[in-house]
Amino acid sequence: QKEVEQNSGPLSVPEGAIASLNCTYSDRGSQSFFWYRQYSGKSPELIMSIYSNGDKEDGRFTAQLNKASQYVSLLIRDSQPSDSATYLCAARGYSTLTFGKGTMLLVSP
Amino acid sequence: DAGVIQSPRHEVTEMGQEVTLRCKPISGHDYLFWYRQTMMRGLELLIYFNNNVPIDDSGMPEDRFSAKMPNASFSTLKIQPSEPRDSAVYFCASSGGLAGGPIGEQFFGPGTRLTVL
């Protein structure tokens, strides 16, 4: 059973702080990983993808991948109240994605 | 681009009734996915198509669920008969092909919130 595990949260951070979201996966065959953001009552939207070990930066977002530890993380710098949402981690198997249940992030002004 | 289109956005029905959900993927995408999301189970893949052909329906919970993709621009998910435990948000997503990126970079529709009484 392929699993992606995330802490459900909520993770509460003050505005301007760094939010750190973590994810572990069970399938060692997974090669690519994705972070989706889902606002309450809305659909998931892709914010980051990462395919190789190390860091990948895109604006205020940094995705980190450690395949040896089967660990993926998402850092959000200078967190804003508009970042308050549920963040879903996903791992790609042969051709489909397995999603975690998501971590709720709350950024307080 | 209008994005992935789903209809209806909300559906309330009574147990035993047939429910049909509809999806129009982004033009040029050759993968289409149907997901179900609940608080308890999160986002679950039900079935996916590649070039209109069903590839993996192992996520379909039981024979009451069926899905079709008669052409590249339209897919349906049907539940017959519906049960209260089918209440969830159903998402359609598309990706891939010349117009899209890698298969993991999926674009989701707004979802259909289904309530079965």
Boltz contact constraints between the chains, C-beta under 6 A:
constraints:
  - contact:
      token1: [A, 32]
      token2: [B, 104]
      max_distance: 6.0
  - contact:
      token1: [A, 34]
      token2: [B, 104]
      max_distance: 6.0
  - contact:
      token1: [A, 43]
      token2: [B, 91]
      max_distance: 6.0
  - contact:
      token1: [A, 43]
      token2: [B, 108]
      max_distance: 6.0
  - contact:
      token1: [A, 43]
      token2: [B, 110]
      max_distance: 6.0
  - contact:
      token1: [A, 43]
      token2: [B, 111]
      max_distance: 6.0
  - contact:
      token1: [A, 44]
      token2: [B, 108]
      max_distance: 6.0
  - contact:
      token1: [A, 46]
      token2: [B, 105]
      max_distance: 6.0
  - contact:
      token1: [A, 92]
      token2: [B, 104]
      max_distance: 6.0
  - contact:
      token1: [A, 95]
      token2: [B, 103]
      max_distance: 6.0
  - contact:
      token1: [A, 96]
      token2: [B, 45]
      max_distance: 6.0
  - contact:
      token1: [A, 97]
      token2: [B, 104]
      max_distance: 6.0
  - contact:
      token1: [A, 99]
      token2: [B, 43]
      max_distance: 6.0
  - contact:
      token1: [A, 101]
      token2: [B, 42]
      max_distance: 6.0
